[in-house]
Amino acid sequence: MTAEIRRWCVGGLAAVLVAIISASVATAQAKDPAFGTWKLNVAKSTFSPGPGPKESTLTIEADGPGRKVAVVGVAGDGTPVKWGYSGSFDRKEVKVTGNNPDADVVSLRRIDANSTRTTYKKAGKQTLVVGIAVSADGKTMTVVQSGVNAKGETVKNMLIFDKQ
């Protein structure tokens, strides 16, 4: 085999490997059951302390090996809510953008294929731990929030979201 043919074979093999790896990453991301748009089902949700949000829409999309999360809605007192973040499941803190009163950074951890845990911090102090689980049929997402919010109140919320 000539050197030219060998270079061509190695270059072709490298291109095929890159394509396979890229397809595998894209397939793994596409399988995350949390991706999509979710509407809060206020009637099925519980809030302590209340009042809970009047409405909330959660959008979760792929962002590299992690997620980009956007939350918009109306708080219980009628004020608009808009915040989000982008992060990987590596437990590294990432900045929260927008008006989340309980967090300026979050860190993410994957528990299993359908479950994640997000830890919220405000001014360096942990506020909430949020468990997120998507049902086996992919139609319902349960978000359990616990901890102490930025106001110093103990939080035990269960939010039920329906996939749109």
C-alpha positions in Angstrom: 0.0 0.0 0.0 1.4 3.4 -0.9 1.8 6.2 1.6 -0.9 8.2 -0.3 -3.4 5.4 -0.1 -2.6 4.9 3.6 -3.2 8.6 4.3 -6.5 8.5 2.5 -7.6 5.4 4.4 -6.6 6.9 7.8 -8.3 10.2 6.9 -11.5 8.4 5.8 -11.5 6.3 8.9 -11.2 9.4 11.1 -14.1 11.1 9.3 -16.3 8.0 9.8 -15.4 7.8 13.5 -16.2 11.5 14.0 -19.6 11.0 12.2 -20.4 7.9 14.4 -19.5 9.7 17.6 -21.5 12.8 16.6 -24.5 10.7 15.8 -24.2 8.8 19.1 -24.2 12.1 21.1 -27.1 13.5 19.1 -29.1 10.3 19.7 -28.3 10.3 23.5 -29.5 13.9 23.8 -32.6 13.3 21.8 -33.6 10.5 24.2 -33.7 12.9 27.3 -37.4 12.7 28.2 -37.3 16.1 29.8 -36.7 17.9 26.5 -39.7 19.9 25.3 -42.3 22.4 26.6 -44.1 21.8 29.8 -47.1 23.6 31.4 -47.7 23.7 35.1 -50.8 21.9 36.2 -51.7 24.2 39.1 -54.7 22.0 40.2 -52.5 18.9 40.7 -49.6 20.8 42.3 -49.0 21.6 46.0 -47.2 24.6 47.5 -45.9 25.2 51.0 -45.6 28.0 51.6 -48.1 29.4 49.2 -49.3 30.9 47.1 -48.0 28.9 44.2 -47.5 30.3 40.7 -50.6 31.3 38.8 -49.0 29.8 35.7 -45.6 28.5 34.5 -44.2 27.2 31.3 -40.9 25.3 31.4 -38.9 24.8 28.2 -36.0 22.3 28.3 -33.7 21.8 25.3 -30.3 20.2 24.5 -27.2 22.3 25.2 -24.1 20.2 24.5 -24.0 17.4 27.0 -26.5 19.2 29.3 -29.7 21.3 29.2 -30.8 24.8 28.6 -33.8 25.6 30.8 -36.2 28.5 30.4 -39.0 29.3 32.9 -41.7 31.9 32.1 -44.9 32.6 34.0 -46.8 34.5 36.6 -46.0 34.3 40.3 -48.7 33.9 43.0 -48.6 37.7 43.6 -49.1 38.4 39.9 -45.5 39.4 39.1 -44.0 38.1 35.9 -41.4 35.4 36.1 -38.7 34.8 33.6 -35.4 33.1 34.3 -33.2 30.2 33.1 -29.8 28.6 32.9 -27.7 26.3 30.7 -25.6 23.6 32.3 -24.2 20.1 32.2 -24.7 17.3 34.7 -21.2 17.7 36.2 -22.3 19.4 39.4 -20.5 22.6 38.4 -22.2 25.8 39.3 -23.7 27.8 36.4 -25.2 31.3 36.5 -29.0 31.8 36.6 -30.2 34.6 34.4 -33.4 36.5 35.0 -35.5 37.0 38.1 -35.3 33.8 40.3 -35.4 35.1 43.9 -34.0 31.8 45.2 -31.0 31.3 43.0 -28.1 33.1 41.3 -26.4 29.8 40.5 -27.5 26.1 40.1 -25.7 22.8 39.7 -27.1 19.7 38.0 -26.7 16.0 38.5 -28.3 13.2 36.6 -29.8 10.4 38.8 -31.0 8.1 36.0 -32.4 8.3 32.5 -35.7 10.0 33.7 -34.5 11.9 36.8 -32.2 14.7 37.7 -31.4 16.8 40.7 -30.7 20.5 40.7 -29.2 22.4 43.6 -30.0 26.1 43.9 -27.8 28.6 45.7 -28.2 32.3 46.4 -25.2 34.5 47.5 -23.2 31.3 48.1 -25.8 29.7 50.4 -27.8 26.6 49.4 -31.5 27.4 49.2 -33.4 24.6 47.4 -32.8 21.1 46.1 -35.0 20.2 43.2 -35.7 16.7 42.1 -37.1 16.4 38.5 -38.6 13.1 37.3 -40.4 12.4 33.9 -43.0 9.7 33.9 -42.4 6.5 31.9 -44.9 7.5 29.3 -43.1 10.9 28.9 -46.3 12.9 29.4 -45.9 14.2 33.0 -43.0 15.8 34.8 -42.9 15.9 38.6 -40.7 18.6 40.2 -40.2 18.3 44.0 -38.6 21.4 45.7 -37.4 21.3 49.3 -35.2 23.6 51.4 -35.3 27.1 52.6 -36.0 29.9 50.2 -34.3 33.3 50.1 -37.0 34.7 52.5 -36.0 32.1 55.1 -39.2 30.0 54.6 -39.2 26.2 54.6 -40.2 25.0 51.1 -41.9 21.7 50.3 -43.5 22.1 46.9 -44.6 19.4 44.4 -45.2 20.8 40.9 -46.8 18.7 38.3 -46.1 19.7 34.6 -47.9 18.3 31.5 -46.0 17.9 28.3 -47.2 20.2 25.5 
